[in-house]
Amino acid sequence: MKIRTFLGTAIARWAALAAAALLLASCASAPVPADYAAEQPVLDLKQYFNGELVAHGLFTDRAGKVARRFTVQLTGSWNGAQGTLDERFSYSDGKTERRIWRLTDEGGGRYTGRADDVVGVAEGRAAGNALNWRYTLALPVDGKVYEVQFDDWMYLMDGRVMLNKAAMSKFGFGLGEVTLSFTKP
């Protein structure tokens, strides 16, 4: 009888601790663009992605190892609320890639984006110096195409430099991160 009482008490304590841990984890929320509303300088996507830019980046796998390095030459242009961002990638292994984004300023800090390898529509929200893009990319790997989710954050540092960090996942499991530094001449 004492063993049952002890085990019952131990299980109840463990269950209470597990429930408390889950409650604390659910209270810790992911950042949202509004968290950066007071940050300066304010990111104006139409102004920053207008003209020529260059970006240097790398992809790190889920263990943090650099798996790929690249440079991107970008040309942006806007006509009212409609924008085009032409990205030309050059990877350290000699491969090249091109992505042309068709962007729309929806107003109120909301943006949408489309590209040939983006599944559906990219949704963006901006506030202060930050922009968060969420989208699914059709990513070719070793002759197969995988749909990978991106949680992409951009932070304007000054009039010339913007830093970008994007987490990649599939079925909710982290695959790695992309880190970029954009520079305007």
Secondary structure as GFF3:
##gff-version 3
##sequence-region A 1 185
A	DSSP	alpha_helix	2	27	.	.	.	ID=ss1
A	DSSP	three_ten_helix	33	36	.	.	.	ID=ss2
A	DSSP	alpha_helix	45	48	.	.	.	ID=ss3
A	DSSP	beta_strand	51	61	.	.	.	ID=ss4
A	DSSP	beta_strand	66	79	.	.	.	ID=ss5
A	DSSP	beta_strand	82	91	.	.	.	ID=ss6
A	DSSP	beta_strand	96	107	.	.	.	ID=ss7
A	DSSP	beta_strand	110	114	.	.	.	ID=ss8
A	DSSP	beta_strand	118	127	.	.	.	ID=ss9
A	DSSP	beta_strand	130	141	.	.	.	ID=ss10
A	DSSP	beta_strand	144	156	.	.	.	ID=ss11
A	DSSP	beta_strand	161	170	.	.	.	ID=ss12
A	DSSP	beta_strand	173	183	.	.	.	ID=ss13
###
